[in-house]
């Protein structure tokens, strides 16, 4: 018989922890989107990945890596300059698992060429899943994968780097990259006086034989414990891209002097630093004066990952909200069975399903772009569109998911508070919303034929959906206006909704029609749950969302 004290402390009517679940097999919209975009043969691999990353052990590693933030050790005990960052072991475990799964290199062959097939779709699905558990460590993973695109301008350097970068081993040792089992790469673009306007950079690079010496600073140097960085600096011929290793060729620590680590809102497991370059050794990557063109090959890939990560965060928020409301009873009914809560959850599920279909469709374009001009045009025009809409949707979505859990969603012991702090960074990193809109306008003006082909494709794919033709007309007129920049945000958002409906049409036509009817044909309310999806569709969406 329970004592009075025990009865008072008995825990009941609480939802079980959302752990030891398979983050792939329990996500039908993801599994179907992967299959629709060419990745069906990877189902077993993705199921194994989803089981591992949904385990209680991996979720605990994510918590530990964020609660035990990186620490900068500028000097060693004897006063020698070291500029090392220490991480909790959980961070290194996350990095090792991501590297073993090839998140940093599986889209490249051993020589650094595009792997082909559905490698982008499969790798994108894995990143989507990993982001649900811990997003911070994915920063160096993303930059390492993307750096190979920029290295293509220097075949000799790429040939030296790829045997190490192409390994699926994670080696955290502070040592020259050429001595290690595996390596990671970071990026240093922005300076305090310029930010996004990298042409305002003042860091200087002076030729030193076959190499250069760089003096200056970076206001944001992401993942400072990477083995090498792509850095922009002013050379004699203009803004140039450089490969800057942590160690000089003689094995001495290179002149990267980390001033401090950024105290960020989120992304706390990942170190971001301010750095000064003290005559730092670097190799030129590409021609002098063509630094932006060189590094943009990296940026398009990192933007893809921003969208994937944001979609993954929203998926996690939805899963936690459904898990909680299916087990929490209020007024003698489970929350998930209450009509108003069901309306909110189903509307959220529809948004996630469309977002998932869209990011997987974008990955397919990355897979096929090297040999298909139409897919290359899709990738070029829609990468900033997808990043804009997906990344800017995530913070508000995560807030709504938190509210579904009530007070339990607002506490630090739960994962949603971390997701909420994490979500804004993807919209800021690799180009803010305005930069994405300007990039779309640039693509329209410079590659008009390709953009027209993309619009024709969307019309063919989604033209019969409710409101699609009107949306196509609005987008076309908005971008043709003399003051198109003033209308760019609204036009890009409508284009994203249209692209999402088209992508969803290939995965679930009935839900594509529902998405178009509530987002294109009518004005969707500002908040989730404001659309009348119907009881049957709501139940179907929730059953698909979390099996």
VEXDRENTOR-176000 format. One line per field, with one value per residue (C-alpha): x, y, z; residue in one letter. Coordinates in nm, 3 decimals. Last residue first. Layout:
BEGIN
px: X, ...
py: Y, ...
pz: Z, ...
residuo: a, ...
***
This chain:
BEGIN
px: 0.356, 0.421, 0.343, 0.144, -0.113, -0.126, -0.196, -0.465, -0.641, -0.646, -0.765, -1.059, -1.153, -1.147, -0.857, -1.020, -0.723, -0.654, -0.486, -0.141, -0.115, -0.104, -0.419, -0.392, -0.520, -0.701, -0.604, -0.232, -0.184, -0.500, -0.601, -0.240, -0.164, -0.482, -0.409, -0.054, -0.198, -0.407, -0.115, 0.121, 0.485, 0.510, 0.244, 0.442, 0.718, 0.471, 0.302, 0.641, 0.743, 0.423, 0.471, 0.831, 0.726, 0.469, 0.738, 0.976, 0.709, 0.623, 0.987, 1.071, 0.799, 1.024, 1.302, 1.070, 1.050, 1.051, 0.799, 0.885, 0.946, 0.601, 0.429, 0.581, 0.514, 0.150, 0.088, 0.236, 0.030, -0.287, -0.202, -0.144, -0.462, -0.600, -0.372, -0.392, -0.071, 0.137, 0.374, 0.333, 0.334, 0.634, 0.824, 0.734, 0.855, 1.183, 1.224, 1.165, 1.438, 1.678, 1.603, 1.639, 1.977, 2.130, 1.815, 1.619, 1.924, 1.998, 1.639, 1.664, 1.992, 1.829, 1.559, 1.817, 2.014, 1.696, 1.630, 1.982, 2.276, 2.487, 2.385, 2.093, 1.799, 1.982, 2.065, 1.703, 1.618, 1.877, 1.719, 1.383, 1.545, 1.713, 1.382, 1.227, 1.469, 1.321, 1.522, 1.541, 1.173, 0.928, 0.775, 0.671, 0.488, 0.246, 0.345, 0.142, 0.292, 0.639, 0.522, 0.388, 0.724, 0.899, 0.685, 0.756, 1.132, 1.120, 0.933, 1.220, 1.451, 1.208, 1.094, 1.428, 1.631, 1.382, 1.389, 1.768, 1.807, 1.521, 1.686, 2.022, 1.894, 1.604, 1.840, 2.077, 1.780, 1.684, 2.044, 2.076, 2.426, 2.587, 2.247, 2.114, 2.206, 2.168, 1.822, 1.736, 1.843, 1.596, 1.319, 1.415, 1.395, 1.051, 0.898, 1.007, 0.868, 0.535, 0.510, 0.618, 0.346, 0.083, 0.188, 0.153, -0.200, -0.274, -0.139, -0.344, -0.667, -0.613, -0.569, -0.903, -1.085, -0.957, -0.833, -0.464, -0.521, -0.630, -0.978, -1.122, -1.103, -0.731, -0.532, -0.168, -0.052, -0.133, -0.065, 0.292, 0.393, 0.220, 0.408, 0.741, 0.698, 0.598, 0.898, 1.127, 0.987, 1.034, 1.397, 1.448, 1.304, 1.542, 1.837, 1.749, 1.711, 2.043, 2.198, 2.105, 2.248, 2.577, 2.587, 2.526, 2.793, 3.072, 3.054, 3.019, 3.374, 3.534, 3.313, 3.361, 3.738, 3.783, 4.027, 4.331, 4.263, 4.153, 4.250, 4.564, 4.756, 4.779, 5.034, 4.918, 5.116, 4.920, 4.555, 4.312, 4.013, 3.665, 3.512, 3.221, 3.230, 2.947, 2.767, 2.594, 2.412, 2.178, 2.173, 2.547, 2.835, 3.098, 3.434, 3.723, 4.036, 4.152, 4.496, 4.541, 4.911, 4.978, 5.095, 5.432, 5.450, 5.694, 5.412, 5.212, 4.946, 4.582, 4.552, 4.447, 4.315, 4.267, 3.997, 4.076, 3.941, 4.150, 4.451, 4.708, 4.545, 4.250, 4.139, 3.867, 3.928, 3.856, 3.964, 4.180, 4.196, 3.872, 3.907, 3.778, 3.423, 3.302, 3.524, 3.300, 3.447, 3.743, 4.077, 4.380, 4.716, 4.754, 5.084, 5.073, 5.212, 5.424, 5.690, 5.541, 5.266, 5.091, 4.732, 4.549, 4.237, 4.031, 3.698, 3.447, 3.394, 3.254, 2.934, 2.753, 2.940, 3.141, 3.310, 3.337, 3.467, 3.284, 3.431, 3.607, 3.517, 3.572, 3.715, 3.725, 3.987, 4.032, 4.302, 4.552, 4.913, 4.825, 4.593, 4.872, 4.785, 4.530, 4.371, 3.995, 4.016, 3.683, 3.715, 3.492, 3.788, 3.740, 3.896, 4.217, 4.253, 4.082, 4.341, 4.632, 4.416, 4.223, 4.546, 4.643, 4.293, 4.268, 3.930, 3.760, 3.853, 3.542, 3.304, 3.507, 3.445, 3.074, 3.118, 3.359, 3.133, 2.830, 3.011, 3.171, 2.822, 2.654, 2.795, 2.541, 2.231, 2.176, 1.891, 1.646, 1.937, 2.058, 1.739, 1.745, 2.120, 2.045, 1.772, 2.008, 2.274, 2.021, 1.892, 2.240, 2.368, 2.076, 2.292, 2.594, 2.908, 3.009, 3.385, 3.624, 3.878, 3.735, 3.386, 3.177, 2.819, 2.926, 3.170, 3.065, 2.751, 2.945, 2.778, 3.111, 3.154, 2.816, 2.889, 3.233, 3.102, 2.835, 3.095, 3.325, 3.044, 2.968, 3.333, 3.284, 3.480, 3.808, 3.909, 4.276, 4.456, 4.799, 5.026, 5.302, 5.269, 5.402, 5.057, 4.924, 4.783, 4.457, 4.243, 3.892, 3.611, 3.325, 2.985, 2.889, 2.508, 2.499, 2.719, 2.550, 2.201, 2.301, 2.483, 2.167, 1.969, 2.230, 2.205, 1.824, 1.820, 1.661, 1.997, 2.072, 1.728, 1.718, 2.060, 1.954, 1.633, 1.832, 2.056, 1.754, 1.569, 1.869, 1.724, 1.428, 1.649, 1.533, 1.327, 0.996, 1.166, 1.315, 0.981, 0.805, 1.043, 1.024, 0.642, 0.627, 0.832, 0.825, 1.064, 1.318, 1.346, 1.330, 1.237, 1.443, 1.347, 1.041, 1.013, 0.676, 0.387, 0.278, -0.065, 0.091, 0.380, 0.335, 0.465, 0.152, 0.084, 0.433, 0.393, 0.060, 0.215, 0.134, 0.000
py: 0.586, 0.953, 1.194, 0.948, 0.887, 1.261, 1.345, 1.077, 1.197, 1.554, 1.446, 1.262, 1.547, 1.825, 2.050, 2.375, 2.611, 2.830, 2.548, 2.695, 3.072, 3.349, 3.220, 3.079, 3.310, 3.090, 2.912, 2.908, 2.798, 2.609, 2.470, 2.415, 2.212, 2.008, 1.939, 1.837, 1.620, 1.428, 1.406, 1.248, 1.218, 1.364, 1.629, 1.719, 1.860, 2.070, 2.197, 2.285, 2.466, 2.673, 2.754, 2.856, 3.075, 3.245, 3.313, 3.443, 3.680, 3.813, 3.870, 4.021, 4.284, 4.580, 4.427, 4.407, 4.787, 4.786, 4.502, 4.182, 3.977, 4.058, 3.979, 3.630, 3.553, 3.664, 3.463, 3.148, 3.198, 3.234, 2.915, 2.731, 2.842, 2.491, 2.233, 2.192, 2.384, 2.189, 1.975, 2.137, 2.488, 2.403, 2.280, 2.592, 2.806, 2.614, 2.657, 3.031, 3.044, 2.865, 3.106, 3.411, 3.313, 3.649, 3.844, 3.567, 3.440, 3.788, 3.831, 3.499, 3.608, 3.932, 3.729, 3.509, 3.814, 3.960, 3.641, 3.624, 3.463, 3.162, 3.178, 3.404, 3.181, 2.873, 3.046, 3.113, 2.747, 2.669, 2.862, 2.697, 2.357, 2.390, 2.476, 2.186, 1.928, 1.914, 1.958, 2.331, 2.387, 2.548, 2.239, 2.090, 2.415, 2.346, 2.060, 2.192, 2.533, 2.402, 2.279, 2.626, 2.778, 2.526, 2.638, 3.004, 2.939, 2.704, 2.903, 3.141, 2.850, 2.670, 2.974, 3.141, 2.822, 2.689, 3.012, 3.042, 2.686, 2.738, 2.934, 2.755, 2.406, 2.427, 2.559, 2.268, 2.030, 2.165, 2.148, 1.779, 1.624, 1.791, 1.905, 1.556, 1.496, 1.863, 1.860, 1.550, 1.731, 2.008, 1.750, 1.619, 1.972, 2.022, 1.692, 1.752, 2.106, 1.983, 1.711, 1.954, 2.206, 1.932, 1.804, 2.154, 2.182, 1.836, 1.932, 2.251, 2.087, 1.795, 2.041, 2.203, 1.873, 1.713, 1.365, 1.461, 1.601, 1.262, 1.278, 1.283, 1.664, 1.662, 1.345, 1.349, 1.042, 1.128, 1.496, 1.433, 1.211, 1.446, 1.750, 1.565, 1.450, 1.797, 1.964, 1.698, 1.753, 2.127, 2.075, 1.846, 2.104, 2.361, 2.123, 2.045, 2.414, 2.507, 2.206, 2.336, 2.672, 2.499, 2.352, 2.687, 2.845, 2.607, 2.680, 3.046, 3.020, 3.035, 3.306, 3.516, 3.475, 3.565, 3.855, 3.632, 3.306, 2.988, 2.868, 3.045, 2.860, 2.998, 3.060, 3.304, 3.625, 3.681, 3.625, 3.742, 3.531, 3.571, 3.234, 3.000, 2.677, 2.430, 2.277, 2.610, 2.641, 2.871, 3.231, 3.259, 3.359, 3.376, 3.223, 3.460, 3.606, 3.308, 3.369, 3.182, 3.207, 2.842, 2.595, 2.457, 2.137, 2.271, 2.293, 2.533, 2.393, 2.504, 2.503, 2.806, 2.737, 3.080, 3.262, 3.598, 3.952, 4.163, 4.116, 4.221, 3.997, 4.089, 3.805, 3.537, 3.219, 2.852, 2.679, 2.386, 2.124, 2.230, 2.327, 2.678, 2.561, 2.882, 3.186, 3.489, 3.839, 3.742, 3.917, 4.056, 3.933, 3.656, 3.521, 3.361, 3.047, 2.954, 3.204, 3.431, 3.638, 3.887, 3.840, 4.125, 4.122, 4.432, 4.275, 4.521, 4.280, 4.044, 4.246, 3.995, 4.124, 4.427, 4.610, 4.312, 4.070, 3.786, 3.500, 3.239, 2.876, 2.538, 2.203, 1.864, 1.590, 1.214, 0.964, 1.242, 1.319, 1.537, 1.748, 1.865, 1.783, 1.871, 1.526, 1.510, 1.231, 1.125, 0.840, 0.827, 0.913, 1.139, 1.437, 1.244, 1.095, 1.409, 1.665, 1.594, 1.551, 1.865, 2.061, 1.947, 1.992, 2.357, 2.496, 2.181, 2.281, 2.501, 2.208, 2.004, 2.271, 2.185, 1.848, 1.994, 2.294, 2.077, 1.849, 2.152, 2.300, 1.964, 1.964, 2.227, 2.046, 1.772, 1.518, 1.637, 1.765, 1.405, 1.303, 1.581, 1.517, 1.153, 1.243, 1.482, 1.208, 0.983, 1.257, 1.383, 1.031, 0.949, 0.838, 1.065, 1.068, 1.419, 1.427, 1.461, 1.192, 0.937, 1.011, 1.289, 1.290, 1.068, 1.330, 1.506, 1.309, 0.991, 0.773, 0.730, 1.106, 1.163, 0.899, 1.042, 1.398, 1.293, 1.109, 1.413, 1.631, 1.381, 1.393, 1.759, 1.999, 2.184, 2.460, 2.519, 2.846, 2.707, 2.997, 2.887, 3.010, 2.701, 2.569, 2.605, 2.924, 3.024, 2.744, 2.823, 2.625, 2.449, 2.417, 2.146, 2.178, 2.154, 1.847, 1.681, 1.716, 1.587, 1.294, 1.210, 1.198, 0.964, 0.726, 0.735, 0.605, 0.799, 0.854, 0.482, 0.374, 0.640, 0.537, 0.172, 0.274, 0.494, 0.205, -0.021, 0.237, 0.318, 0.151, 0.392, 0.700, 0.827, 1.132, 0.957, 0.707, 0.980, 1.164, 0.841, 0.776, 1.137, 1.150, 0.812, 0.922, 0.630, 0.434, 0.717, 0.851, 0.501, 0.543, 0.477, 0.824, 1.045, 1.034, 0.904, 1.150, 1.238, 1.149, 0.994, 1.054, 0.942, 1.212, 1.262, 0.891, 0.825, 1.077, 0.927, 0.581, 0.343, 0.000
pz: -3.724, -3.662, -3.945, -4.152, -3.880, -3.815, -4.179, -4.205, -3.891, -4.021, -4.365, -4.210, -3.974, -4.232, -4.327, -4.219, -4.194, -3.889, -3.697, -3.739, -3.716, -3.977, -4.140, -4.490, -4.764, -5.011, -5.331, -5.258, -4.896, -4.794, -5.134, -5.236, -4.923, -4.959, -5.325, -5.239, -4.964, -5.213, -5.456, -5.200, -5.309, -5.659, -5.585, -5.273, -5.491, -5.690, -5.374, -5.228, -5.547, -5.537, -5.171, -5.240, -5.534, -5.313, -5.052, -5.317, -5.451, -5.106, -5.021, -5.360, -5.376, -5.297, -5.508, -5.808, -5.833, -6.213, -6.200, -6.386, -6.069, -5.935, -6.266, -6.290, -5.924, -5.950, -6.263, -6.114, -5.798, -6.005, -6.190, -5.863, -5.684, -5.650, -5.813, -6.189, -6.257, -6.005, -6.209, -6.550, -6.404, -6.188, -6.495, -6.692, -6.401, -6.401, -6.776, -6.741, -6.478, -6.711, -6.994, -6.768, -6.630, -6.541, -6.458, -6.289, -6.104, -5.970, -5.854, -5.671, -5.511, -5.399, -5.226, -5.056, -4.940, -4.792, -4.599, -4.457, -4.634, -4.541, -4.174, -4.077, -4.173, -4.045, -3.717, -3.624, -3.540, -3.274, -2.990, -3.054, -3.104, -2.764, -2.597, -2.786, -2.646, -2.297, -1.980, -2.056, -1.983, -2.220, -2.380, -2.048, -1.971, -2.254, -2.479, -2.773, -2.696, -2.768, -3.109, -3.188, -3.091, -3.315, -3.608, -3.545, -3.545, -3.849, -4.112, -4.186, -4.259, -4.487, -4.684, -4.747, -4.790, -5.043, -5.245, -5.220, -5.359, -5.606, -5.885, -5.909, -5.829, -6.073, -6.343, -6.282, -6.296, -6.638, -6.759, -6.668, -6.643, -6.340, -6.204, -6.141, -5.778, -5.679, -5.837, -5.638, -5.321, -5.408, -5.437, -5.092, -4.953, -5.110, -5.002, -4.645, -4.644, -4.782, -4.516, -4.247, -4.342, -4.359, -4.017, -3.872, -4.009, -3.868, -3.526, -3.504, -3.620, -3.384, -3.098, -3.183, -3.229, -2.905, -2.993, -2.977, -2.630, -2.504, -2.360, -2.005, -1.976, -2.056, -2.116, -2.231, -2.423, -2.783, -2.711, -2.607, -2.899, -3.144, -3.011, -2.999, -3.358, -3.477, -3.314, -3.459, -3.808, -3.767, -3.670, -3.969, -4.209, -4.062, -4.105, -4.466, -4.551, -4.392, -4.565, -4.910, -4.814, -4.730, -5.080, -5.250, -5.029, -5.127, -5.498, -5.394, -5.259, -5.601, -5.753, -5.441, -5.450, -5.816, -5.772, -5.771, -5.952, -5.781, -5.437, -5.320, -5.051, -4.700, -4.421, -4.155, -4.108, -3.788, -3.878, -3.613, -3.517, -3.372, -3.306, -3.351, -3.150, -3.201, -2.903, -2.850, -3.179, -2.986, -2.868, -2.920, -2.696, -2.969, -2.883, -2.820, -2.974, -3.176, -3.323, -3.651, -3.735, -3.818, -3.554, -3.662, -3.868, -4.130, -4.385, -4.160, -3.928, -3.891, -4.270, -4.481, -4.832, -4.986, -5.184, -5.343, -5.329, -5.565, -5.793, -5.534, -5.279, -5.055, -4.830, -4.828, -4.627, -4.691, -4.376, -4.271, -3.997, -3.830, -3.465, -3.533, -3.623, -3.786, -3.812, -3.759, -3.721, -3.934, -3.907, -4.086, -4.210, -4.466, -4.596, -4.939, -5.101, -5.403, -5.299, -5.033, -5.198, -4.973, -4.856, -4.684, -4.464, -4.555, -4.649, -4.801, -5.090, -4.827, -4.801, -4.580, -4.274, -4.385, -4.097, -3.862, -4.120, -4.291, -4.491, -4.280, -4.359, -4.204, -4.310, -4.142, -4.156, -4.143, -4.049, -3.977, -4.076, -4.377, -4.162, -3.933, -3.569, -3.302, -3.286, -3.342, -3.603, -3.749, -3.996, -4.302, -4.524, -4.825, -4.650, -4.601, -4.950, -5.088, -4.973, -5.206, -5.517, -5.425, -5.414, -5.763, -5.905, -5.793, -5.901, -5.768, -5.413, -5.405, -5.446, -5.198, -4.936, -4.923, -4.752, -4.497, -4.442, -4.369, -4.124, -3.957, -3.897, -3.828, -3.475, -3.377, -3.502, -3.246, -3.243, -3.506, -3.715, -3.747, -3.927, -4.189, -4.229, -4.303, -4.551, -4.728, -4.758, -4.926, -5.157, -5.242, -5.313, -5.543, -5.834, -5.872, -5.658, -5.768, -5.818, -5.524, -5.611, -5.367, -5.500, -5.351, -5.217, -4.925, -4.793, -4.473, -4.394, -4.464, -4.201, -4.021, -4.027, -3.862, -3.598, -3.525, -3.500, -3.253, -3.045, -3.055, -2.922, -2.646, -2.537, -2.436, -2.654, -2.607, -2.845, -2.917, -2.979, -2.882, -2.786, -2.551, -2.193, -2.019, -1.919, -2.275, -2.417, -2.591, -2.451, -2.577, -2.419, -2.600, -2.427, -2.182, -2.185, -2.562, -2.605, -2.309, -2.453, -2.795, -2.640, -2.446, -2.770, -2.915, -2.616, -2.608, -2.962, -3.246, -3.413, -3.419, -3.539, -3.809, -3.940, -3.957, -4.134, -4.372, -4.473, -4.518, -4.730, -4.951, -5.262, -5.254, -5.299, -5.637, -5.552, -5.495, -5.262, -5.044, -5.034, -4.935, -4.646, -4.533, -4.542, -4.366, -4.065, -3.822, -4.045, -4.051, -3.696, -3.550, -3.185, -2.874, -2.757, -2.731, -2.355, -2.239, -2.200, -1.848, -1.710, -1.401, -1.161, -0.799, -0.563, -0.350, -0.338, -0.213, 0.070, 0.176, 0.184, -0.096, 0.000
residuo: x, x, x, x, x, x, x, x, x, x, x, x, x, x, x, x, x, x, x, x, x, x, x, x, x, x, x, x, x, x, x, x, x, x, x, x, x, x, x, x, x, x, x, x, x, x, x, x, x, x, x, x, x, x, x, x, x, x, x, x, x, x, x, x, x, x, x, x, x, x, x, x, x, x, x, x, x, x, x, x, x, x, x, x, x, x, x, x, x, x, x, x, x, x, x, x, x, x, x, x, x, x, x, x, x, x, x, x, x, x, x, x, x, x, x, x, x, x, x, x, x, x, x, x, x, x, x, x, x, x, x, x, x, x, x, x, x, x, x, x, x, x, x, x, x, x, x, x, x, x, x, x, x, x, x, x, x, x, x, x, x, x, x, x, x, x, x, x, x, x, x, x, x, x, x, x, x, x, x, x, x, x, x, x, x, x, x, x, x, x, x, x, x, x, x, x, x, x, x, x, x, x, x, x, x, x, x, x, x, x, x, x, x, x, x, x, x, x, x, x, x, x, x, x, x, x, x, x, x, x, x, x, x, x, x, x, x, x, x, x, x, x, x, x, x, x, x, x, x, x, x, x, x, x, x, x, x, x, x, x, x, x, x, x, x, x, x, x, x, x, x, x, x, x, x, x, x, x, x, x, x, x, x, x, x, x, x, x, x, x, x, x, x, x, x, x, x, x, x, x, x, x, x, x, x, x, x, x, x, x, x, x, x, x, x, x, x, x, x, x, x, x, x, x, x, x, x, x, x, x, x, x, x, x, x, x, x, x, x, x, x, x, x, x, x, x, x, x, x, x, x, x, x, x, x, x, x, x, x, x, x, x, x, x, x, x, x, x, x, x, x, x, x, x, x, x, x, x, x, x, x, x, x, x, x, x, x, x, x, x, x, x, x, x, x, x, x, x, x, x, x, x, x, x, x, x, x, x, x, x, x, x, x, x, x, x, x, x, x, x, x, x, x, x, x, x, x, x, x, x, x, x, x, x, x, x, x, x, x, x, x, x, x, x, x, x, x, x, x, x, x, x, x, x, x, x, x, x, x, x, x, x, x, x, x, x, x, x, x, x, x, x, x, x, x, x, x, x, x, x, x, x, x, x, x, x, x, x, x, x, x, x, x, x, x, x, x, x, x, x, x, x, x, x, x, x, x, x, x, x, x, x, x, x, x, x, x, x, x, x, x, x, x, x, x, x, x, x, x, x, x, x, x, x, x, x, x, x, x, x, x, x, x, x, x, x, x
***
